[in-house]
Amino acid sequence: MRLLFLLLLVAWLAAPAASHAQSPETLKALADLVVDDGDKREAAVTVLGTTRDPKWLEFLGALRDGNVYARGQGEAAEVVIGGAKSTKGDQDVIDIVTAYGRRPLGTVPVAGLTEIAADRRLRIAIKPFLDADETRGQLASLDPETRRGAAMKLGHQAEASAASVVEAAIAKETVPHVRHALEEALALIRLAQSDAAVRVLAAQSLGNLHSFDAAPALQKLASDSAASRAERDAAALAIRQIERWSLLVRTVETLFQGASLASILLLMSVGLAIVFGLMGVINMAHGELMALGAYSTFVVQNLFRARWPEWFDAYFVVALPVSFAVAAAVGVVLERGVIRRLYGRPLETLLLTWGASLIIQQGLRLWFGAANVDVSSPRWLSGGFALMTGLTLPFNRLFIIGLAAVSVAGMYWLLFRTDRGLTIRAVTQNRAMSACLGVRAGAVDAVTFGLGAGLAGLAGCALTQIGNVGPSLGQNYIVDSFMVVVTGGVGKLAGTVLAAAGIGELNKVIEPALGAVFAKVAILIAVILFLQRRPAGLFATRGRGAEA
């Protein structure tokens, strides 16, 4: 008796839910799916989808996949979901379950069922409901970026029924930028509601959140004559808040882009400053040495991918010294082979290194092909750092800025804090006197040229993370590199740093107004005018031999 009483109680408690799920509207919708009327079938999908009942959404998924059948004919037809098919005797049979709840109905002959086909129009009608359901499910994902993407999607859909789901997700969210996206989504959903007071609060919230995505909806509300004065004022205030924040974001973004470009120019120019500034060699092959560093990174990447795929993310750490060593070795061979015979003859060295650049470039084409090669970023360099709302700083560019800073600090330490740096500066200033004091000038020349070439290879390795790698990679940067070195002052490390920073920032400030091509033209004109006033650059050489 007690068991019977418990079963009756459970059945009584479950009855309201079942009757609510199988309401007259949903039963009529099921019946309309059987008829041959596109409008009624589409309306039936809408009725079932708007219930937001997971079981009805599961039914719509089966309908989309072609697993829904009608058993019987006419108004008495029963809609069921088909499962596994098999053969029993001489006929094909299929397992069927109920449309709602998937309660087993047994195994029946396939011939006794009529498939309810979902044509293109019906699949289009089903898609938004299933996508919305999938998006809501993604709010529980372990991946923060997946949750953030789902929040943004729900905010753009702005369905009132999603508000409770988003509120529940906000209560559990601990990651700041994901929580911000959820709060923005909730405000966008509430902004689409009809209650004036709710819309005012939503507009205020969007203004405080600095939501760029909300700008179109807020502008529409601000110009809506049917809206109340409070709604229009709240929308207008939110728009002003967003515009002020947008200006701040663009300013910070421009400064970062300028710093990023400056770091790239600096990486390319530090090696050239040594070769051109300290040794007086106009090295037109500097760009090709950079390309050698980039292709060395490509080779190391492929080696790790083929032999140590589990350590693939470590390939870039290995590629940095390898690219330096390869470019430095080629630089030493170039210097010992021919350049050492042409010191003091800048025109001949210019022509020689230009010819060497063509040889290296053609060799890269023959070995790797003329097309660009693909260098993948390791996972630890993918993504970015969310500095502020609307601005994310990419990890790869932050890494290049850090690499440039370390390279400059290393060069300063080498040149001005070590005995080797002292001999380099002595030979470049007075070769004959240094030789008389026992300094091996030839060895110093080879080391210095190799060091400058190695820094070019290091720059090429870094550039693989932000640009294409091809045989003509260096041609895109060689002019800018010389411009930085000459503007900063020949042989002046501090001048190279300041010139790279100035040219990089100025380029990014001018670029939005004039475009990339005219910005470079404007920079070139500015450099020419500057050199007219200061031919020696920012830091002129001092001493008795300065005018020689």
Helices and strands as residue ranges (DSSP letters): H 2-21, H 24-34, H 38-50, H 54-64, E 68-71, G 74-76, E 78-88, E 91-98, E 104-109, G 110-112, E 113-115, H 120-138, H 144-157, G 160-162, H 163-172, H 176-191, H 196-209, H 215-222, H 229-272, I 273-278, H 286-307, G 309-314, H 315-337, G 339-341, H 346-368, G 379-381, E 384-388, E 391-394, H 395-417, H 419-429, H 431-436, H 441-463, G 473-476, H 478-488, H 493-514, H 516-533
